[in-house]
Amino acid sequence: MNSKTKIIFDIDIYSSIIKTALPLAEKYIWIATANIKNLHIPFGKSYASVFFLFDKLLHEGVNIRVLCSGNPSRSFDAQWDQHAAAQNENFELQVCPRNHAKMVIIDGRSAYIGSANFTGAGMGAKNSNARNFEAGIITTDTATINTVSDYFDRIWMGAHCGTCKQKTNCPHPIRE
């Protein structure tokens, strides 16, 4: 492992990705997750939906793509309906039932690859006695980020759709 890549566990995933890296995004955020829920982040003296951060970033011109394997949770949908992200063309969400990758790519400058889903128990600020045990890496290594970005983009663009054997489980094929 080189000095541009660091192994992170549990709450450090939240601290490194959600708390530190996401707010610094300037151009884009790509998120791949199997499950997506309405994770919460500290907001003042309480906690609030990550959509408050998404709204701020979208307002600043950041594009956000989310690739998940199934429909978002009901609490995610409820927050979606209440926030600007739902009406913002720079927030895109696609479902691919085969996706089980967990990645966050920010501006092509940093990437997380690991086990954590985009959920409170995975990447959120959940209490350490209630969160999942998770492991991953965060990297600023350009070659690694390019490889991860290409992988995400192939799925996003539907490169596998033509030969996919899960079409009957796919609610909205990316590409016919």
Backbone as ProteinMPNN parsed JSONL, in Angstrom:
{"seq_chain_A": "MNSKTKIIFDIDIYSSIIKTALPLAEKYIWIATANIKNLHIPFGKSYASVFFLFDKLLHEGVNIRVLCSGNPSRSFDAQWDQHAAAQNENFELQVCPRNHAKMVIIDGRSAYIGSANFTGAGMGAKNSNARNFEAGIITTDTATINTVSDYFDRIWMGAHCGTCKQKTNCPHPIRE", "coords_chain_A": {"N_chain_A": [[0.853, -1.174, 0.0], [0.575, 2.206, -0.847], [1.639, 5.585, 0.109], [-0.46, 7.167, -0.585], [-2.739, 5.839, -0.142], [-4.997, 4.658, 2.252], [-6.042, 2.47, 4.812], [-9.243, 2.223, 6.196], [-11.609, 1.973, 8.88], [-14.9, 1.293, 10.183], [-16.216, 3.915, 12.106], [-14.347, 5.674, 11.121], [-14.733, 5.635, 8.411], [-17.052, 7.138, 8.055], [-16.024, 9.59, 9.108], [-13.891, 10.156, 7.339], [-15.046, 10.095, 4.736], [-17.88, 11.014, 4.562], [-18.007, 13.187, 6.394], [-15.601, 14.643, 5.928], [-14.54, 14.468, 3.164], [-16.774, 14.575, 1.254], [-18.052, 17.19, 1.671], [-16.12, 18.825, 0.508], [-16.261, 18.514, -2.193], [-16.095, 19.662, -5.536], [-16.763, 19.351, -8.221], [-17.935, 16.773, -8.897], [-19.654, 13.935, -7.454], [-19.614, 10.516, -7.24], [-21.466, 7.801, -6.294], [-21.571, 4.459, -5.436], [-23.53, 1.824, -4.33], [-24.969, -0.961, -2.645], [-27.257, -0.919, -0.993], [-29.261, 1.899, -0.24], [-29.94, 4.333, 2.072], [-31.552, 6.847, 4.089], [-29.184, 8.337, 5.355], [-27.935, 9.969, 8.283], [-26.385, 13.017, 9.337], [-24.328, 15.008, 11.535], [-25.856, 18.041, 12.433], [-25.872, 21.112, 13.423], [-26.838, 20.996, 16.758], [-28.011, 18.61, 16.576], [-29.066, 15.88, 14.487], [-29.336, 15.487, 10.966], [-30.788, 14.808, 7.736], [-28.668, 13.577, 5.116], [-29.341, 14.813, 2.831], [-29.431, 17.562, 3.222], [-26.77, 18.298, 2.967], [-26.357, 17.379, 0.332], [-28.138, 19.125, -1.031], [-26.853, 21.606, -0.621], [-24.386, 21.165, -1.933], [-25.28, 20.637, -4.563], [-26.398, 23.126, -5.142], [-24.071, 24.574, -5.3], [-23.116, 23.687, -7.678], [-22.169, 21.089, -7.938], [-22.223, 17.882, -9.371], [-24.109, 14.954, -8.772], [-24.112, 11.498, -8.733], [-25.812, 8.511, -8.142], [-25.595, 5.113, -7.826], [-27.363, 2.288, -7.289], [-28.444, -0.944, -6.022], [-31.095, -1.534, -5.707], [-34.426, -0.281, -5.049], [-34.39, 2.823, -3.29], [-34.586, 3.275, 0.316], [-37.682, 3.789, 2.176], [-37.473, 6.013, 3.877], [-35.406, 7.426, 2.65], [-36.657, 8.042, 0.207], [-38.724, 9.691, 1.208], [-37.292, 11.891, 2.207], [-36.08, 12.668, -0.144], [-38.255, 13.659, -1.584], [-38.672, 16.003, -0.194], [-36.567, 17.697, -0.615], [-34.318, 19.799, -2.558], [-32.795, 18.262, -4.258], [-34.418, 16.436, -5.573], [-35.581, 17.839, -7.639], [-33.445, 18.647, -9.088], [-31.496, 18.587, -11.915], [-28.893, 17.808, -11.824], [-28.622, 15.802, -10.019], [-28.555, 12.457, -10.129], [-29.984, 9.233, -10.171], [-29.589, 5.807, -10.493], [-30.718, 2.458, -10.913], [-29.314, -0.705, -10.645], [-29.72, -3.978, -10.489], [-27.634, -5.823, -10.22], [-25.527, -4.49, -9.112], [-23.285, -4.459, -6.513], [-21.209, -3.157, -5.582], [-19.373, -0.929, -3.489], [-18.59, 2.26, -3.445], [-17.18, 5.532, -3.398], [-16.533, 8.278, -5.267], [-14.79, 11.229, -5.645], [-14.574, 14.075, -7.41], [-12.59, 12.954, -8.998], [-10.336, 13.067, -7.539], [-10.188, 11.777, -5.101], [-11.027, 8.569, -3.694], [-13.171, 6.159, -2.264], [-13.223, 2.745, -1.525], [-14.852, -0.084, -0.497], [-16.54, -1.958, 2.094], [-18.793, -0.677, 3.076], [-22.172, 0.267, 2.803], [-24.207, 2.996, 1.562], [-25.567, 3.965, 3.994], [-26.93, 4.646, 7.281], [-25.876, 2.86, 9.2], [-23.72, 1.948, 7.828], [-22.06, 4.033, 6.427], [-22.786, 6.237, 7.859], [-23.193, 8.523, 10.699], [-23.728, 6.97, 12.862], [-24.03, 5.694, 16.212], [-21.224, 4.105, 17.69], [-21.748, 1.673, 18.886], [-23.891, 0.728, 17.537], [-23.479, 0.644, 14.87], [-22.481, -0.93, 11.742], [-19.762, -3.276, 11.344], [-17.234, -2.271, 9.372], [-14.973, -2.033, 6.572], [-12.476, -0.549, 4.509], [-10.763, 1.238, 1.868], [-9.308, 4.449, 1.424], [-8.242, 6.566, -1.106], [-5.89, 8.646, -2.843], [-4.512, 8.101, -5.025], [-3.893, 8.436, -8.35], [-3.95, 6.531, -10.5], [-5.358, 4.38, -9.333], [-7.791, 5.639, -8.729], [-8.648, 6.292, -11.324], [-9.046, 3.713, -12.372], [-11.118, 2.749, -10.712], [-13.063, 4.679, -11.278], [-13.502, 4.208, -14.026], [-14.634, 1.648, -13.858], [-17.023, 2.179, -12.394], [-18.225, 3.916, -14.271], [-18.613, 2.238, -16.508], [-20.626, 0.507, -15.57], [-22.603, 2.431, -15.0], [-23.133, 3.478, -17.543], [-24.287, 1.336, -18.754], [-22.871, -0.793, -19.89], [-22.914, -3.523, -19.449], [-25.483, -4.317, -19.845], [-26.473, -5.45, -22.254], [-25.818, -8.18, -22.26], [-26.762, -9.075, -19.885], [-28.082, -11.263, -17.438], [-30.047, -10.721, -15.647], [-32.205, -9.235, -16.379], [-34.972, -9.534, -15.999], [-35.274, -8.818, -13.385], [-34.721, -6.184, -13.354], [-35.723, -2.957, -12.867], [-35.588, -0.632, -14.452], [-33.987, -0.813, -17.15], [-30.72, 0.254, -17.931], [-29.667, 0.424, -20.426], [-30.99, -0.767, -23.373]], "CA_chain_A": [[0.0, 0.0, 0.0], [1.415, 3.403, -0.916], [1.293, 6.654, 1.04], [-1.678, 7.824, -1.044], [-3.849, 4.94, 0.156], [-5.101, 4.406, 3.69], [-7.112, 1.572, 5.233], [-10.111, 2.833, 7.204], [-12.594, 1.078, 9.473], [-16.008, 1.721, 11.031], [-16.54, 5.344, 12.177], [-13.394, 6.421, 10.295], [-15.318, 5.753, 7.071], [-17.891, 8.344, 8.151], [-15.175, 10.774, 9.298], [-13.083, 10.416, 6.143], [-15.83, 10.27, 3.509], [-19.079, 11.853, 4.695], [-17.712, 14.424, 7.135], [-14.459, 15.399, 5.423], [-14.352, 14.53, 1.707], [-17.964, 15.011, 0.498], [-18.273, 18.641, 1.669], [-15.099, 19.506, -0.291], [-16.474, 18.257, -3.62], [-16.249, 20.863, -6.356], [-17.295, 19.036, -9.537], [-18.864, 15.642, -8.906], [-19.591, 12.818, -6.509], [-20.222, 9.281, -7.731], [-21.672, 6.869, -5.188], [-22.1, 3.131, -5.768], [-23.913, 1.152, -3.099], [-26.035, -1.944, -2.82], [-28.414, -0.346, -0.306], [-29.178, 3.326, 0.064], [-30.926, 4.79, 3.045], [-31.44, 8.246, 4.461], [-28.244, 8.449, 6.462], [-27.95, 11.254, 8.971], [-25.108, 13.624, 9.678], [-24.5, 16.075, 12.53], [-26.362, 19.295, 11.887], [-26.085, 21.874, 14.649], [-26.761, 20.152, 17.952], [-28.817, 17.424, 16.312], [-28.709, 15.174, 13.262], [-30.264, 15.753, 9.874], [-30.581, 14.013, 6.528], [-27.552, 13.915, 4.238], [-29.878, 15.647, 1.759], [-29.061, 18.957, 3.458], [-25.456, 18.436, 2.339], [-26.568, 17.253, -1.113], [-28.74, 20.368, -1.514], [-25.8, 22.632, -0.61], [-23.439, 20.85, -2.997], [-25.957, 20.844, -5.847], [-26.506, 24.582, -5.304], [-22.729, 25.03, -5.658], [-22.799, 23.185, -9.012], [-21.631, 19.737, -7.903], [-23.083, 16.833, -9.923], [-24.128, 13.77, -7.911], [-24.666, 10.276, -9.309], [-25.95, 7.408, -7.195], [-25.884, 3.823, -8.445], [-27.708, 1.346, -6.225], [-28.935, -2.211, -6.559], [-32.541, -1.637, -5.567], [-35.082, 0.973, -4.721], [-33.978, 3.414, -2.016], [-35.489, 3.054, 1.449], [-38.801, 4.732, 2.28], [-37.023, 7.266, 4.5], [-34.664, 8.127, 1.603], [-37.665, 8.604, -0.695], [-39.432, 10.783, 1.885], [-36.394, 13.048, 2.214], [-35.931, 13.05, -1.552], [-39.41, 14.474, -1.949], [-38.664, 17.268, 0.554], [-35.346, 18.456, -0.87], [-34.059, 20.314, -3.899], [-32.169, 17.231, -5.087], [-35.441, 15.773, -6.383], [-35.862, 18.656, -8.812], [-32.189, 19.112, -9.665], [-31.031, 17.699, -12.984], [-27.53, 17.386, -11.52], [-28.686, 14.652, -9.119], [-29.041, 11.322, -10.903], [-30.008, 7.956, -9.469], [-29.884, 4.665, -11.349], [-30.783, 1.161, -10.251], [-28.803, -1.881, -11.36], [-29.828, -5.053, -9.495], [-26.379, -6.564, -10.068], [-24.509, -3.702, -8.422], [-23.035, -4.685, -5.092], [-20.005, -2.38, -5.292], [-19.501, 0.214, -2.59], [-17.543, 3.2, -3.824], [-17.471, 6.957, -3.474], [-15.481, 8.94, -6.035], [-15.005, 12.668, -5.5], [-13.823, 14.948, -8.311], [-11.433, 12.29, -9.564], [-9.193, 13.353, -6.658], [-10.147, 10.792, -4.015], [-12.002, 7.493, -3.85], [-13.352, 5.148, -1.216], [-13.661, 1.434, -1.992], [-14.913, -0.913, 0.697], [-17.715, -2.766, 2.394], [-19.905, 0.117, 3.622], [-23.249, 0.817, 2.003], [-24.558, 4.386, 1.857], [-26.62, 3.866, 5.018], [-26.482, 5.117, 8.588], [-25.055, 1.842, 9.864], [-22.528, 1.723, 7.014], [-21.224, 5.229, 6.299], [-23.329, 7.35, 8.624], [-22.641, 8.937, 11.988], [-24.395, 6.157, 13.873], [-23.281, 5.34, 17.413], [-20.297, 2.997, 17.431], [-22.327, 0.424, 19.393], [-25.038, 0.368, 16.706], [-23.099, 0.636, 13.455], [-21.889, -2.157, 11.203], [-18.314, -3.364, 11.234], [-16.944, -1.995, 7.968], [-13.576, -1.823, 6.228], [-12.269, -0.082, 3.149], [-9.604, 2.095, 1.659], [-9.481, 5.752, 0.789], [-7.02, 6.779, -1.867], [-5.709, 9.781, -3.745], [-3.669, 7.581, -6.092], [-4.57, 8.712, -9.62], [-4.183, 5.301, -11.27], [-6.434, 3.641, -8.659], [-9.038, 6.398, -8.924], [-9.055, 6.121, -12.728], [-9.555, 2.348, -12.529], [-12.416, 2.702, -10.016], [-13.983, 5.538, -12.048], [-13.858, 3.481, -15.256], [-15.531, 0.559, -13.459], [-18.306, 2.815, -12.106], [-18.784, 4.459, -15.508], [-19.098, 1.124, -17.356], [-21.929, 0.096, -15.048], [-23.518, 3.567, -15.157], [-23.478, 3.636, -18.957], [-25.004, 0.157, -19.216], [-22.004, -1.656, -20.702], [-23.226, -4.933, -19.197], [-26.919, -4.56, -20.026], [-26.754, -6.276, -23.424], [-25.646, -9.607, -21.97], [-27.174, -9.292, -18.494], [-29.043, -12.349, -17.192], [-30.953, -10.282, -14.585], [-33.132, -8.245, -16.945], [-36.316, -9.668, -15.426], [-35.247, -8.169, -12.075], [-34.266, -4.811, -13.543], [-36.894, -2.107, -13.021], [-35.376, 0.35, -15.514], [-32.691, -1.1, -17.773], [-29.939, 1.439, -18.27], [-29.56, 0.42, -21.88], [-31.626, -1.945, -23.975]], "C_chain_A": [[0.899, 1.238, 0.0], [0.903, 4.493, 0.025], [0.032, 7.407, 0.628], [-2.927, 7.011, -0.726], [-3.824, 4.578, 1.629], [-6.255, 3.439, 3.949], [-7.916, 2.273, 6.32], [-11.18, 1.836, 7.638], [-13.706, 1.881, 10.146], [-16.247, 3.233, 10.977], [-15.565, 6.185, 11.364], [-13.875, 6.548, 8.855], [-16.217, 6.987, 7.036], [-17.013, 9.595, 8.209], [-14.427, 11.148, 8.029], [-13.917, 10.765, 4.917], [-16.947, 11.294, 3.683], [-18.747, 13.203, 5.321], [-16.645, 15.276, 6.457], [-14.447, 15.555, 3.906], [-15.569, 15.064, 0.949], [-18.148, 16.526, 0.513], [-17.269, 19.425, 0.82], [-15.262, 19.29, -1.792], [-16.715, 19.565, -4.357], [-16.932, 20.584, -7.683], [-18.326, 17.915, -9.498], [-18.598, 14.674, -7.764], [-20.297, 11.651, -7.18], [-20.278, 8.309, -6.562], [-22.224, 5.57, -5.758], [-22.357, 2.421, -4.448], [-24.947, 0.08, -3.419], [-27.322, -1.376, -2.231], [-28.198, 1.138, -0.083], [-30.323, 3.697, 0.978], [-30.662, 6.248, 3.354], [-30.486, 8.384, 5.644], [-28.251, 9.862, 7.014], [-26.538, 11.7, 9.316], [-25.348, 14.688, 10.746], [-24.904, 17.374, 11.837], [-26.73, 20.161, 13.095], [-25.891, 20.969, 15.844], [-27.542, 18.856, 17.784], [-28.253, 16.709, 15.079], [-29.77, 15.454, 12.217], [-29.886, 14.881, 8.681], [-29.378, 14.507, 5.744], [-28.035, 14.776, 3.069], [-29.599, 17.127, 1.98], [-27.69, 19.248, 2.838], [-25.578, 18.332, 0.82], [-27.13, 18.55, -1.691], [-27.693, 21.482, -1.633], [-24.837, 22.398, -1.77], [-24.046, 21.063, -4.379], [-26.083, 22.334, -6.158], [-25.167, 25.184, -5.741], [-22.27, 24.478, -7.009], [-22.181, 21.797, -9.06], [-22.657, 18.772, -8.493], [-22.981, 15.603, -9.035], [-24.807, 12.636, -8.664], [-24.692, 9.202, -8.236], [-26.376, 6.172, -7.977], [-26.154, 2.838, -7.325], [-28.37, 0.105, -6.821], [-30.451, -2.37, -6.477], [-33.135, -0.286, -5.242], [-34.579, 1.505, -3.383], [-35.023, 3.138, -0.935], [-36.615, 4.094, 1.448], [-38.371, 6.054, 2.892], [-36.18, 8.088, 3.518], [-35.654, 8.803, 0.663], [-38.396, 9.786, -0.074], [-38.57, 12.048, 1.919], [-36.187, 13.577, 0.8], [-37.04, 14.008, -1.957], [-39.399, 15.853, -1.294], [-37.484, 18.173, 0.204], [-35.172, 18.817, -2.327], [-33.463, 19.261, -4.823], [-33.173, 16.587, -6.029], [-35.725, 16.535, -7.673], [-34.598, 19.095, -9.543], [-31.689, 18.109, -10.699], [-29.6, 17.213, -12.76], [-27.468, 16.277, -10.463], [-29.327, 13.512, -9.891], [-28.955, 10.062, -10.059], [-30.388, 6.868, -10.457], [-29.862, 3.394, -10.521], [-30.219, 0.097, -11.188], [-28.802, -3.02, -10.345], [-28.536, -5.833, -9.263], [-25.328, -5.789, -9.281], [-24.434, -4.073, -6.943], [-21.781, -3.94, -4.661], [-20.338, -1.24, -4.333], [-18.307, 1.111, -2.845], [-18.07, 4.619, -3.707], [-16.27, 7.593, -4.162], [-15.789, 10.437, -6.018], [-14.029, 13.418, -6.395], [-12.643, 14.277, -9.0], [-10.166, 12.509, -8.752], [-9.061, 12.357, -5.522], [-11.245, 9.758, -4.257], [-11.987, 6.618, -2.603], [-13.806, 3.875, -1.915], [-13.702, 0.55, -0.764], [-16.23, -1.624, 0.856], [-18.952, -1.957, 2.741], [-20.896, 0.565, 2.559], [-23.482, 2.263, 2.405], [-25.795, 4.39, 2.756], [-26.058, 4.41, 6.325], [-25.556, 4.145, 9.272], [-23.761, 1.566, 9.098], [-21.599, 2.919, 7.012], [-21.663, 6.379, 7.2], [-22.648, 7.581, 9.96], [-23.26, 8.157, 13.139], [-23.462, 5.851, 15.04], [-22.431, 4.107, 17.164], [-20.806, 1.66, 17.956], [-23.51, -0.052, 18.556], [-24.666, 0.23, 15.227], [-22.545, -0.718, 13.043], [-20.372, -2.12, 11.349], [-17.997, -3.261, 9.746], [-15.447, -1.783, 7.773], [-13.484, -1.347, 4.788], [-10.969, 0.672, 3.035], [-10.065, 3.43, 1.119], [-8.157, 6.056, 0.114], [-7.064, 8.09, -2.636], [-4.784, 9.387, -4.897], [-4.42, 7.67, -7.424], [-4.88, 7.447, -10.41], [-5.324, 4.485, -10.662], [-7.769, 4.332, -8.874], [-9.534, 6.243, -10.354], [-9.646, 4.737, -12.967], [-10.944, 2.219, -11.915], [-13.454, 3.514, -10.791], [-14.426, 4.856, -13.34], [-14.846, 2.357, -14.962], [-16.941, 1.107, -13.201], [-18.977, 3.245, -13.41], [-19.305, 3.366, -16.439], [-20.467, 0.632, -16.88], [-22.957, 1.19, -15.306], [-24.012, 3.692, -16.596], [-24.15, 2.398, -19.547], [-24.183, -0.792, -20.063], [-22.342, -3.135, -20.558], [-24.679, -5.299, -19.522], [-27.23, -5.522, -21.179], [-26.685, -7.765, -23.15], [-26.117, -9.977, -20.571], [-28.242, -10.388, -18.393], [-30.041, -11.992, -16.093], [-31.998, -9.288, -15.091], [-34.54, -8.338, -16.356], [-36.403, -9.02, -14.055], [-34.914, -6.685, -12.167], [-35.464, -3.902, -13.779], [-36.789, -1.119, -14.176], [-34.037, 0.079, -16.158], [-31.996, 0.182, -18.217], [-29.858, 1.565, -19.789], [-30.178, -0.866, -22.393], [-30.688, -2.604, -24.956]], "O_chain_A": [[1.868, 1.308, 0.756], [-0.14, 4.338, 0.66], [-0.492, 8.203, 1.407], [-4.044, 7.445, -1.008], [-2.78, 4.237, 2.186], [-7.327, 3.582, 3.363], [-7.349, 2.846, 7.251], [-11.598, 0.972, 6.866], [-13.487, 2.997, 10.617], [-16.46, 3.776, 9.893], [-15.906, 7.294, 10.953], [-13.469, 7.471, 8.148], [-16.151, 7.785, 6.1], [-17.227, 10.545, 7.455], [-14.338, 12.326, 7.682], [-13.535, 11.64, 4.14], [-16.949, 12.33, 3.018], [-19.17, 14.244, 4.819], [-16.767, 16.501, 6.414], [-14.353, 16.677, 3.41], [-15.415, 15.923, 0.081], [-18.383, 17.109, -0.545], [-17.536, 20.569, 0.45], [-14.484, 19.826, -2.581], [-17.428, 20.449, -3.884], [-17.608, 21.458, -8.227], [-19.443, 18.067, -9.993], [-17.505, 14.603, -7.201], [-21.434, 11.777, -7.634], [-19.264, 8.029, -5.922], [-23.224, 5.575, -6.476], [-21.507, 2.416, -3.557], [-25.714, 0.218, -4.372], [-28.357, -1.354, -2.897], [-27.09, 1.578, 0.224], [-31.492, 3.422, 0.708], [-29.656, 6.811, 2.923], [-30.917, 8.53, 6.788], [-28.537, 10.823, 6.3], [-25.637, 10.894, 9.549], [-26.455, 15.215, 10.853], [-24.358, 17.743, 10.797], [-27.777, 19.963, 13.713], [-24.893, 20.255, 15.934], [-27.714, 18.098, 18.739], [-27.104, 16.921, 14.692], [-30.946, 15.635, 12.534], [-28.803, 14.299, 8.634], [-29.099, 15.706, 5.707], [-27.222, 15.402, 2.388], [-29.535, 17.884, 1.011], [-27.477, 20.312, 2.257], [-24.964, 19.118, 0.098], [-26.657, 19.025, -2.724], [-27.658, 22.207, -2.627], [-24.509, 23.33, -2.506], [-23.393, 21.612, -5.267], [-25.896, 22.753, -7.301], [-25.134, 26.181, -6.463], [-21.155, 24.766, -7.444], [-21.715, 21.368, -10.115], [-23.837, 18.84, -8.15], [-21.889, 15.245, -8.593], [-25.921, 12.782, -9.166], [-23.716, 9.007, -7.512], [-27.379, 6.181, -8.691], [-25.278, 2.576, -6.501], [-28.797, 0.107, -7.976], [-31.018, -3.255, -7.117], [-32.432, 0.722, -5.17], [-34.364, 0.734, -2.448], [-36.175, 2.815, -1.224], [-36.513, 5.137, 0.803], [-38.849, 7.11, 2.477], [-36.232, 9.318, 3.547], [-35.517, 9.986, 0.354], [-38.659, 10.777, -0.754], [-39.07, 13.148, 1.684], [-36.128, 14.786, 0.581], [-36.794, 15.034, -2.591], [-40.049, 16.775, -1.787], [-37.414, 19.305, 0.684], [-35.789, 18.226, -3.213], [-33.607, 19.355, -6.042], [-32.829, 16.229, -7.156], [-36.073, 15.931, -8.688], [-34.678, 19.84, -10.519], [-31.486, 16.934, -10.394], [-29.147, 16.296, -13.445], [-26.381, 15.864, -10.06], [-30.498, 13.585, -10.264], [-27.986, 9.848, -9.33], [-31.384, 6.985, -11.171], [-29.1, 3.266, -9.563], [-30.592, 0.01, -12.358], [-27.974, -3.031, -9.434], [-28.369, -6.443, -8.207], [-24.341, -6.37, -8.831], [-25.431, -3.999, -6.224], [-21.335, -4.068, -3.521], [-21.43, -0.671, -4.365], [-17.17, 0.776, -2.512], [-19.26, 4.872, -3.894], [-15.136, 7.465, -3.701], [-16.901, 10.858, -6.334], [-12.818, 13.401, -6.171], [-11.775, 14.967, -9.536], [-9.065, 12.188, -9.198], [-7.959, 12.113, -5.029], [-12.245, 10.026, -4.924], [-10.949, 6.378, -1.986], [-14.67, 3.916, -2.792], [-12.704, 0.434, -0.053], [-16.948, -1.865, -0.114], [-20.061, -2.491, 2.705], [-20.521, 1.162, 1.55], [-23.017, 2.708, 3.454], [-26.895, 4.76, 2.346], [-24.85, 4.608, 6.455], [-24.554, 4.55, 9.863], [-22.814, 1.013, 9.657], [-20.483, 2.847, 7.528], [-20.97, 7.392, 7.288], [-21.664, 6.925, 10.303], [-23.304, 8.644, 14.268], [-22.247, 5.763, 14.866], [-22.872, 3.168, 16.5], [-20.339, 0.611, 17.512], [-24.074, -1.112, 18.826], [-25.468, -0.255, 14.429], [-22.186, -1.544, 13.883], [-19.778, -1.048, 11.465], [-18.452, -4.086, 8.955], [-14.741, -1.399, 8.706], [-14.314, -1.701, 3.951], [-10.179, 0.738, 3.976], [-11.088, 3.523, 0.44], [-7.087, 5.834, 0.683], [-8.128, 8.573, -3.023], [-4.329, 10.244, -5.654], [-5.466, 7.043, -7.593], [-5.983, 7.314, -10.939], [-6.165, 3.958, -11.391], [-8.769, 3.678, -9.169], [-10.734, 6.077, -10.569], [-10.636, 4.6, -13.685], [-11.844, 1.645, -12.527], [-14.597, 3.081, -10.94], [-15.6, 4.922, -13.706], [-15.786, 2.136, -15.726], [-17.926, 0.577, -13.715], [-20.157, 2.97, -13.626], [-20.333, 3.55, -17.09], [-21.357, 0.372, -17.69], [-24.059, 0.91, -15.778], [-25.185, 3.983, -16.828], [-24.54, 2.405, -20.715], [-24.741, -1.528, -20.877], [-22.075, -3.918, -21.469], [-25.05, -6.472, -19.473], [-28.158, -6.324, -21.078], [-27.428, -8.538, -23.756], [-25.884, -11.1, -20.124], [-29.187, -10.419, -19.181], [-30.8, -12.851, -15.646], [-32.608, -8.576, -14.293], [-35.224, -7.322, -16.229], [-37.501, -8.699, -13.6], [-34.837, -6.005, -11.144], [-36.157, -4.051, -14.785], [-37.795, -0.802, -14.811], [-33.036, 0.677, -15.763], [-32.612, 1.072, -18.803], [-29.966, 2.655, -20.351], [-29.894, -1.944, -21.871], [-31.042, -3.613, -25.566]]}, "name": "protein", "num_of_chains": 1, "seq": "MNSKTKIIFDIDIYSSIIKTALPLAEKYIWIATANIKNLHIPFGKSYASVFFLFDKLLHEGVNIRVLCSGNPSRSFDAQWDQHAAAQNENFELQVCPRNHAKMVIIDGRSAYIGSANFTGAGMGAKNSNARNFEAGIITTDTATINTVSDYFDRIWMGAHCGTCKQKTNCPHPIRE"}
